Amino acid sequence: MTIVVTDTNVFIDLIKSDALDAFLQCSFEVCTTDLVLEELIPDQRTKMNSHIADNRLKVFELSDIEIRAAMELKTECNLKRITDKSILLKAIELKAVLLTGDGDLRKEGKRAWFAVGHSGNLDGGLIKQGAYSGNA
């Protein structure tokens, strides 16, 4: 099964477009970090909670060691946000598809050799194919 590690902006786009339920019913494992959920406003977090409880969304609770590893992760684009580095690190560890709307984060994902996608591909590519791999 394809694993997809997802950034905050993707969840926000999915919630705003009322597509979160459909996205999380696709045939891939969707993951994120607890730092991503912390960036959501309470109403958005509430919408995510049922999917977490139903095991349609896996949330990695990062340890202090993992947070430090994310902070120390060297990137060519000099990513500064710990949230971005946390999902990049998880995508690398899991050899997963990285799904983000952030251009620098997509570039880092491509440099790290794994597939990347962005929220603009949700309607056409990612949901229909089960995963997005290629030009982001």
C-alpha angles and dihedrals in degrees: 000000000000115000118215121195108202133205128220097255092057092055090047090051091048093049093046092050093044090239101116095100093050092046093052092050093061122111098262134083111254117206137173139163131261088246090063092053090050089061092059121092116245095261091052092047090052090056090052096049097075090052090050091049090049091050093241090120123042116206119198112215102211120223122221088258092053092047090052091048090051092048091050095046108124115227131179092220089052095235108205105184115091090213092060092046091048094057092041090053092048092048090051093047093048096038085233137156110267112219116195143135092217112106097206092048090051089051091052090049091053091049090052088058101245134114119274134189138176137220091260088069096055098094099043112022117017102042095042095045100036092238138026121231125167139032109022 
